Amino acid sequence: MVPAILLAAVTWLAPAAGVTRPGAPAVDPALQRAYAVLARVPLIDGHNDLAWTVREFKGGPGDVAAYDLRTARAGHTDLPRLRAGRVGAQFWSVYVPGDRAAEGFVRVQLEQIDLARRIIARYPEAMTLVFGADEIDRAFRDGKIASLLGAEGGHTIDDSLAVLRSYYALGVRYMTLTHNVHTHWADCAALPGRHGGLTRFGEEVVREMNRLGMLVDLSHVADATMDDALRVSAAPVIFSHSSARALTDVPRNVPDEILRRVTSNGGIVMVTFLPAYVSQAAADDRELRRQAKGKRAPGIAARPPPRATLAQVADHVEHIRRVAGVDHVGIGGDFDGMSAAPVGLEDVSKYPQLFAELVRRGWTDAELEKLAGNNLLRVLRAAEAVARQQADRPASLATIEALDGPDVRKPTAP
């Protein structure tokens, strides 16, 4: 039986095998190869913020029926464009901003998990909720988008390993240790360091994630947190949406010394498309605007920000390949988590164009298959194997007070 997604791709490509119709556009051989690769291997994207977009939707906040993905949406993501982009699997981010403490981080996280699961359940003909690598393969063969959940921000466990385990039971398969705020146990990249990386409890969080089989996501964390997590984790780590600091010098990106350690760890860096992380001009412009905020700076406010490009994203993919190796790079677009996407990668329909660009740069089909999804599948299977090896180890009963001191949760100045 031919997998549904492969049949669709073969049908789409069929004219290229015969005579081109008079007046039809010429077939781009690089794009043709890209489509063929994405028909064989699921394209797995590490990060999409659709759930937060739906939560904030003015036409009905959190209303998955009102935000109908079967029709074109104003954001970056809908079903027609997911199909055009040949997306085979998606980690849907269940993001909670670090400034929502008054609402209760656990409450908002549970609402976001519920929202993401309701989005997936609404489109059974197109999506299916999955929990592991084998299920991704099965969904891909069935022509559906394998849908996984990724929690963005360790602040949402509220310093509780029991809460962490509850999120895993609800389907969360990675957790970003921090977002743009420090937790009580880990430093983020957006602020001056507080802990020097992971605290003792932070190390226990990583060990408990390993025991569960939950991927340790190091996007958004400080360099010292990257260093500590790579030292502690028994399973490969991921960066669900980060790029290369050597090309765009911002704290959110991954420095070369960490890229080399990702190789040793067996992990993966999933390149983000966010302009300020792939274009130095966009990064510099964003910093100027941040500094000018609240000041009279009409020149900065009036001019449009510089646009990033597909070619720059490809540059980051190639840099990570050179430093970490082709087995350690993937795709983490961050669609619906940015305003102006790169030129050429405007929405989820454009992934094949990135793969076509890499074809033109000399990538082989086997290398493209690794980038598309095989690398992430390997990492996920390795994390699942580590969890099986620890199946007899009981759930950790550690508390942050016992490991880091009784006063650790008291409010402190930023």
ABEGO torsion letter per residue (X at the ends): XBBAAAAAAAAAAAAAABBBBBGBBBBBAAAAAAAAAAAABBBBBABBAAAAAAAABAAGBGBAAABBAABBBABABBAAAAAAAGBABBBBBBBBBAAAAAAEAAAAAAAAAAAAAAAAAABAAABBBBABAAAAAAAAAAGBBBBBBBBBEAAAAGGBAAAAAAAAAAGBABBBABBABBBAABBBAABBBAAGEBBAAAAAAAAAAAAAGBBBBABGBBAAAAAAAAAABABBBBBABBBBAAABBBAABBBAAAAAAAAAAGBBBBBBABAAAABAAAAAAAAAAAAABGBBBAAAAABBBBBBBAAAAAAAAAAAAAAAEAAABBBBAGBGABABBBBGBABAAAAAAAAAAAAAAGBBAAAAAAAAAAAAAAAAAAAAAAAAAAAABBBBABBAAAAAEAAAABBBBX
